[in-house]
């Protein structure tokens, strides 16, 4: 079907919607749109399977999105269930099960991004999306009259994602940017990052280890660095150990930019020093490392806006949708894809370009209604723990209080009953509603 009054000149392929990037946000968007009967072109610059820097841990919020999308997660196909979160810090070790809620499953999962993204992309294809791998989008095609994006220019990509060969033009009346933190497409459409939003950095690697089948995700709250005066500084962030179930553990750390130490720290060195403190029988050492330490940025709290304008709609990391409380991105990438697809399907049911545009303009409000207040709380939390003294006191006095930590697990993982629930659910929901959705 065709819904466009303007198309990209010289286009070799056309679609109703072009989705740029086949990560969790892009593939979820493409799958939902294809289910709605739209013609979707999913462009990915690399080739599957491919690696992404991530902790590989999926909270119950992410699992809910997988269930809603219809992706099977049987244990005999490599999906590793976990029961909750083990928190270590201040000389304490606290093990918390995921909350038992009607709105979320009572378990999380672990799956490497190398497998996970491939599974989601194939799921989108199964539902009718047209996937083009090794297709590197190099820029937008604009309607000269309106300034709206009406397609993209792309080149074939080699195995590392670098462009080779001549340009190809793809045409669609709507383009979804799901091209990650850097989102070159967003930048080309004059949508830079906001400097008033937190940013994180994550580094991780894999080790062969007997801890590969741990049924709890593990979070270490004390990450230390030093300054030029030789003082030890407690960093705002956490280290993680996630058993992958294949003989390896994913070991990494995430740190926020709200600390004065951000950008002055060698994160790989922090990781190495932290790992060196672990028991030898866990076998986290250079000889058991299965690959290099890799790093990535974590764009948080809606750090790129507006989420829709001039024919370009943002999902996932491209729209800065990482949770400022815990650095989780996959759940929110998929959630934004689901919400975006609902809006887009309604828009394409309109009979005129003006009617379609009016519906698409609602998408930023939909995202703010869903996550805006919660992310405002998260941004405040990120600023607060950027103070090393606050972080130290939180670890010292918070961890011994199990009831408080159960509440913090709920709010940091965004796991509360939207209606009813207990007092903690009602408090979280009230705080999110009261916070301005900026």
KAFENVEN-V885662 format. One record per residue. N is the residue number from 1. RES is the residue in three letters. OMEGA is omega in degrees with one decimal (NA if undefined). D_FIRST is the distance of its C-alpha to the first C-alpha in whole Angstrom. Layout:
n={N:N}
res={RES:RES}
omega={OMEGA:OMEGA}
d_first={D_FIRST:D_FIRST}
//
This chain:
n={1:2:3:4:5:6:7:8:9:10:11:12:13:14:15:16:17:18:19:20:21:22:23:24:25:26:27:28:29:30:31:32:33:34:35:36:37:38:39:40:41:42:43:44:45:46:47:48:49:50:51:52:53:54:55:56:57:58:59:60:61:62:63:64:65:66:67:68:69:70:71:72:73:74:75:76:77:78:79:80:81:82:83:84:85:86:87:88:89:90:91:92:93:94:95:96:97:98:99:100:101:102:103:104:105:106:107:108:109:110:111:112:113:114:115:116:117:118:119:120:121:122:123:124:125:126:127:128:129:130:131:132:133:134:135:136:137:138:139:140:141:142:143:144:145:146:147:148:149:150:151:152:153:154:155:156:157:158:159:160:161:162:163:164:165:166:167:168:169:170:171:172:173:174:175:176:177:178:179:180:181:182:183:184:185:186:187:188:189:190:191:192:193:194:195:196:197:198:199:200:201:202:203:204:205:206:207:208:209:210:211:212:213:214:215:216:217:218:219:220:221:222:223:224:225:226:227:228:229:230:231:232:233:234:235:236:237:238:239:240:241:242:243:244:245:246:247:248:249:250:251:252:253:254:255:256:257:258:259:260:261:262:263:264:265:266:267:268:269:270:271:272:273:274:275:276:277:278:279:280:281:282:283:284:285:286:287:288:289:290:291:292:293:294:295:296:297:298:299:300:301:302:303:304:305:306:307:308:309:310:311:312:313:314:315:316:317:318:319:320:321:322:323:324:325:326:327:328:329:330:331:332:333:334:335:336:337:338:339:340:341:342:343:344:345:346:347:348:349:350:351:352:353:354:355:356:357:358:359:360:361:362:363:364:365:366:367:368:369:370:371:372:373:374:375:376:377:378:379:380:381:382:383:384:385:386:387:388:389:390:391:392:393:394:395:396:397:398:399:400:401:402:403:404:405:406:407:408:409:410:411:412:413:414:415:416:417:418:419:420:421:422:423:424:425:426:427:428:429:430:431:432:433:434:435:436:437:438}
res={UNK:UNK:UNK:UNK:UNK:UNK:UNK:UNK:UNK:UNK:UNK:UNK:UNK:UNK:UNK:UNK:UNK:UNK:UNK:UNK:UNK:UNK:UNK:UNK:UNK:UNK:UNK:UNK:UNK:UNK:UNK:UNK:UNK:UNK:UNK:UNK:UNK:UNK:UNK:UNK:UNK:UNK:UNK:UNK:UNK:UNK:UNK:UNK:UNK:UNK:UNK:UNK:UNK:UNK:UNK:UNK:UNK:UNK:UNK:UNK:UNK:UNK:UNK:UNK:UNK:UNK:UNK:UNK:UNK:UNK:UNK:UNK:UNK:UNK:UNK:UNK:UNK:UNK:UNK:UNK:UNK:UNK:UNK:UNK:UNK:UNK:UNK:UNK:UNK:UNK:UNK:UNK:UNK:UNK:UNK:UNK:UNK:UNK:UNK:UNK:UNK:UNK:UNK:UNK:UNK:UNK:UNK:UNK:UNK:UNK:UNK:UNK:UNK:UNK:UNK:UNK:UNK:UNK:UNK:UNK:UNK:UNK:UNK:UNK:UNK:UNK:UNK:UNK:UNK:UNK:UNK:UNK:UNK:UNK:UNK:UNK:UNK:UNK:UNK:UNK:UNK:UNK:UNK:UNK:UNK:UNK:UNK:UNK:UNK:UNK:UNK:UNK:UNK:UNK:UNK:UNK:UNK:UNK:UNK:UNK:UNK:UNK:UNK:UNK:UNK:UNK:UNK:UNK:UNK:UNK:UNK:UNK:UNK:UNK:UNK:UNK:UNK:UNK:UNK:UNK:UNK:UNK:UNK:UNK:UNK:UNK:UNK:UNK:UNK:UNK:UNK:UNK:UNK:UNK:UNK:UNK:UNK:UNK:UNK:UNK:UNK:UNK:UNK:UNK:UNK:UNK:UNK:UNK:UNK:UNK:UNK:UNK:UNK:UNK:UNK:UNK:UNK:UNK:UNK:UNK:UNK:UNK:UNK:UNK:UNK:UNK:UNK:UNK:UNK:UNK:UNK:UNK:UNK:UNK:UNK:UNK:UNK:UNK:UNK:UNK:UNK:UNK:UNK:UNK:UNK:UNK:UNK:UNK:UNK:UNK:UNK:UNK:UNK:UNK:UNK:UNK:UNK:UNK:UNK:UNK:UNK:UNK:UNK:UNK:UNK:UNK:UNK:UNK:UNK:UNK:UNK:UNK:UNK:UNK:UNK:UNK:UNK:UNK:UNK:UNK:UNK:UNK:UNK:UNK:UNK:UNK:UNK:UNK:UNK:UNK:UNK:UNK:UNK:UNK:UNK:UNK:UNK:UNK:UNK:UNK:UNK:UNK:UNK:UNK:UNK:UNK:UNK:UNK:UNK:UNK:UNK:UNK:UNK:UNK:UNK:UNK:UNK:UNK:UNK:UNK:UNK:UNK:UNK:UNK:UNK:UNK:UNK:UNK:UNK:UNK:UNK:UNK:UNK:UNK:UNK:UNK:UNK:UNK:UNK:UNK:UNK:UNK:UNK:UNK:UNK:UNK:UNK:UNK:UNK:UNK:UNK:UNK:UNK:UNK:UNK:UNK:UNK:UNK:UNK:UNK:UNK:UNK:UNK:UNK:UNK:UNK:UNK:UNK:UNK:UNK:UNK:UNK:UNK:UNK:UNK:UNK:UNK:UNK:UNK:UNK:UNK:UNK:UNK:UNK:UNK:UNK:UNK:UNK:UNK:UNK:UNK:UNK:UNK:UNK:UNK:UNK:UNK:UNK:UNK:UNK:UNK:UNK:UNK:UNK:UNK:UNK:UNK:UNK:UNK:UNK:UNK:UNK:UNK:UNK:UNK:UNK:UNK:UNK:UNK:UNK:UNK:UNK:UNK:UNK:UNK:UNK:UNK:UNK:UNK:UNK:UNK:UNK:UNK:UNK:UNK:UNK:UNK:UNK}
omega={179.3:-177.1:-171.3:173.1:177.3:179.9:-179.2:179.9:177.5:-177.5:176.3:176.1:176.1:178.9:171.0:-178.4:170.2:175.0:-177.4:-179.2:-176.7:167.4:-178.1:179.9:-179.0:-178.7:176.4:177.6:-177.8:-179.5:-179.3:179.8:178.4:176.4:179.3:176.9:178.7:177.4:-171.6:176.1:-176.7:-174.9:-177.8:-173.6:178.8:178.8:179.6:-5.7:178.3:-172.7:172.6:178.2:-176.1:175.1:179.4:-179.7:-179.8:176.7:176.0:177.6:176.7:178.7:177.5:179.3:176.5:179.0:-179.3:179.6:179.1:178.8:178.9:-179.5:-178.5:-178.9:-178.7:174.5:171.5:176.8:-174.8:-179.6:170.7:-172.2:-176.5:-174.0:173.0:-175.9:-177.5:179.1:177.7:-179.0:-177.7:178.2:-174.4:-178.1:-175.9:173.4:173.0:-178.0:179.3:-173.5:175.1:-171.4:-178.1:176.6:-176.1:-179.1:171.6:179.9:169.0:175.3:-178.8:179.2:177.7:176.7:-170.2:-177.4:177.9:179.9:-178.9:178.9:179.4:177.1:177.1:178.9:179.8:-178.9:171.6:177.1:178.0:-177.5:174.2:177.8:-178.1:179.8:-173.0:179.0:-175.9:178.1:178.6:167.1:-173.8:169.3:-175.6:-176.7:-173.4:-174.1:177.9:172.6:-179.7:179.5:178.8:171.5:-177.0:173.4:172.5:-177.7:175.7:-174.6:179.7:178.9:178.8:-176.0:174.2:173.4:-175.8:178.7:172.1:180.0:175.2:-173.0:174.5:177.8:177.5:177.7:177.0:175.5:175.3:-171.4:167.2:-173.6:-177.2:175.8:179.6:179.4:177.4:179.6:178.9:178.0:173.7:174.5:179.7:176.1:174.3:-178.8:-177.5:179.2:-178.6:175.9:176.9:171.9:179.4:172.1:-179.2:172.8:179.7:174.4:167.4:-171.9:173.3:-179.9:-174.1:-176.5:177.0:-177.9:169.3:165.6:-175.6:-177.9:178.5:-170.9:-178.5:173.7:-172.9:171.7:178.0:175.5:-175.9:178.9:179.3:179.4:175.0:-178.3:175.5:-173.7:177.7:-178.5:-179.8:170.7:-179.8:170.1:180.0:175.2:-175.2:174.9:-177.9:-175.8:-178.3:170.8:170.9:-177.8:-177.7:179.4:175.9:-176.5:-179.2:177.9:-178.9:175.7:176.1:-178.8:-175.3:-179.6:179.5:-174.0:172.1:-172.6:177.1:177.2:176.2:178.7:-178.2:-179.8:178.6:-179.1:-178.6:179.7:-174.2:-179.0:-177.0:-177.2:174.8:176.4:172.3:-179.6:-174.8:-176.8:-179.4:178.8:-174.1:179.6:-178.1:171.1:-178.8:-178.0:178.7:176.0:179.6:-178.1:-167.4:165.4:179.6:-175.1:172.1:-177.9:-1.6:-178.6:169.0:170.9:171.9:173.5:-179.9:-178.5:-175.5:172.9:174.0:-176.4:178.3:177.4:178.7:-170.9:175.7:-178.6:-179.8:179.7:-170.3:178.9:-179.6:-178.7:-172.3:-178.4:-174.7:172.8:-179.8:179.5:178.6:175.6:178.1:-179.8:177.6:-178.7:176.7:-179.7:-176.5:179.5:176.7:-179.4:-176.5:173.8:177.8:-171.9:-177.5:176.0:-179.4:178.5:178.5:-178.6:-179.9:178.6:-179.3:179.7:179.8:-173.3:177.6:177.6:177.3:179.7:179.0:176.3:-176.1:-169.0:-170.1:-179.7:178.7:179.5:174.6:174.1:-179.4:178.2:175.8:177.2:-179.1:177.8:-176.3:-176.2:171.6:175.2:-176.2:-179.1:176.6:179.3:-179.4:-179.6:179.4:179.3:-174.6:-172.7:-179.3:-174.2:-179.5:-175.3:-172.7:-179.7:177.1:-177.6:175.5:176.4:-179.7:176.6:178.8:-174.8:-177.6:177.5:178.9:-178.3:176.4:175.5:-179.0:179.1:-179.8:-177.6:-178.8:-175.9:-179.7:176.6:-178.1:178.3:178.7:-178.9:179.1:178.4:179.7:178.9:-177.4:-178.3:179.5:-177.7:-175.6:NA}
d_first={0:4:7:10:13:14:14:16:18:19:16:16:13:10:8:7:11:14:17:20:23:23:26:26:24:21:21:21:18:16:17:17:13:12:14:12:9:8:7:11:13:17:19:23:26:28:28:29:31:32:35:34:37:37:40:38:39:36:38:37:34:32:33:32:28:28:29:26:24:25:27:30:33:36:40:40:37:38:37:41:41:44:45:46:47:51:52:55:57:60:62:60:57:55:53:50:48:44:45:44:42:39:36:37:38:41:41:39:38:39:36:37:34:34:33:31:28:28:27:25:23:23:22:19:18:19:17:14:14:15:18:20:23:26:23:25:23:26:25:22:20:21:20:24:23:22:23:20:19:16:16:19:22:23:26:26:29:32:33:34:31:33:31:31:30:28:25:22:19:15:13:11:12:13:16:18:21:23:25:29:32:32:28:28:25:26:30:28:26:30:30:33:34:37:40:41:40:41:40:41:42:42:44:44:45:46:49:50:52:54:52:48:48:49:47:47:46:49:49:52:52:55:54:57:57:60:60:63:66:65:64:62:59:56:53:50:48:48:49:47:48:45:46:43:45:45:48:47:47:44:47:46:46:44:46:45:46:48:51:53:53:49:49:53:52:52:50:50:54:53:52:54:57:55:55:59:60:58:60:61:60:56:56:54:56:55:56:53:50:48:46:46:46:43:42:39:38:37:35:36:36:33:34:31:30:28:25:23:23:21:18:20:20:23:24:27:29:27:28:32:31:34:37:40:42:41:39:36:33:31:31:30:27:26:26:25:21:21:22:19:17:18:18:14:13:15:14:10:11:13:12:14:14:18:17:15:17:20:19:18:22:23:23:26:28:26:27:31:31:31:33:34:38:38:37:40:42:42:42:46:46:46:48:51:51:51:55:56:59:56:55:58:59:56:57:60:60:57:57:60:58:56:55:54:52:50:49:48:46:44:43:43:40:39:39:40:40:38:39:43:45:48:49:48:44:45:47:44:41:44:44:40:40:43:42:40:36:36}
//
